[in-house]
Amino acid sequence: MRKRLTVYFLLCTTVFWAQEKKGPVQGIKNFFKILKVQNAIDEKDYDRSIALAQKYLIDDPKNAKLLYKVGYSHFQLRNNAEAKEYFEKVESIDKEVDNDLYFYYAKTLQKQGKFEEANKYLDAFQSTLKKREKNTLLTIEKTRAEMLFAKDLLENPLEVQIKSLGTPINSGFDEYGPAVSADGKTLYFTSRRPDSKGGKKDPNDSKFLEDIYMSTWNDSMGFWNKAKPVSGKLNTEDHDGCLSISPAGDVMYLYRNEGEAGKGAGDIFYAKRLPSGTFTSAKSIEKPINTSFFESSASVTADGKKLYFISEDKDGYGRADIYVSENMGKNQWSDPVNLGDLINTKEDERMVFVHPDGSELYFSSNGHPSIGGYDIYRSKFVDGKWSAPENLGSPINSFEDEINFSITEDRQKAYFSGYLEQGFGLLDIYEINLSSFDLSKIKVFQKTNKTITPSEKSSK
């Protein structure tokens, strides 16, 4: 082993000496600098990778490798303007510094709505690929399809008003998973703040573990009261995420990832709300809903008879699918039924919300035609079956991922989490005024997985 390390060390020294032409000592230093930055990227600690790289760039401002890693980190943080700036610098210095430069440059331009320019860089990236790189070619094709689909939806935006819930709800950290009571007076959500119980971080993304928060509507003042951790024993030192609140407001469904921080198996739990407003300790939902596979997202109809949820069961169509189970009484649920391939795709369904009356299903997916990544879709229950999904369109859906969605019983307001310019930079929660929502403008389509859903995504 020691001999192998010595050979590897000498090889790296030789490579950097040849590249930098500044001698072996400087070559070794540059190698370890880039290694430190890459380690931060591997840990998904992009703020740290940017800070490290920018520190090293002071002495070496034209180091294309470091510049690329700053651009890539900004891309992952959805800082598209900054990512574009650094990718431009890299291209002017050494466009062959990384094989994926033009792909991430194209994705950055896509998120800025610069479709024509993005397609040019996709062409350049595709020209470097070999025919056997099928999954990457499919990813390129999917990106092109997203831009074509987005162009149509962006030209026909929906008549809805979107506003941030502001500092009473949002912070400088992630807020998502809004669950609004049927009367629209209570809002529950998930956040990853430093004051989470236990204060631990998830090693998979270097963010604080999830806790559940709540806020109530202040009628006299006309705004949401400042959010606070939900009362009771719902929050633990592990991941605790709000999935939904029953229409009656008496049961919360939540996600837990028990075990060493961020490394346990994800399952659906539930807790009952007492008359005092405090929730009981959460219990794992009865079998056969939870399995040895990953389960998340759950929403129940007002009568409590049907529970819709997400599972990564191996018999599904893609990574995760939407299932429904019927309440058999005495805390027993029927065997889950997959909603089928009109709803589920070969890719990933991430969130599901059923309207209290059971007539509409809202869900997030990256397998149906989208503006970019995950979009929110609606399906209607007609004649005993779910209709073809409808993309909720712009401005609800954007070039970024839209995952969570919750709507009031009267359909006048909805809540979702997203990355909007009016936010604080990370995931924030927004309110949608649906009072003048023109349903006829929703894009209806039949799912086509033939050419736009790669089995694997391009990854760094």
Beta strands, then each sheet from edge to edge (+ up, - down):
strand 1: 161-164
strand 2: 175-180
strand 3: 186-191
strand 4: 211-218
strand 5: 223-224
strand 6: 228-229
strand 7: 239-245
strand 8: 251-257
strand 9: 266-272
strand 10: 283-284
strand 11: 295-300
strand 12: 306-311
strand 13: 321-329
strand 14: 332-333
strand 15: 337-338
strand 16: 349-354
strand 17: 360-365
strand 18: 375-382
strand 19: 385-386
strand 20: 390-391
strand 21: 405-407
strand 22: 413-418
strand 23: 428-433
strand 24: 443-444
sheet 1: 1+ 23- 22+ 21-
sheet 2: 2+ 3- 4+ 5-
sheet 3: 2+ 3- 4+ 6-
sheet 4: 7+ 8- 9+ 10-
sheet 5: 11+ 12- 13+ 14-
sheet 6: 11+ 12- 13+ 15-
sheet 7: 16+ 17- 18+ 19-
sheet 8: 16+ 17- 18+ 20- 24+
end
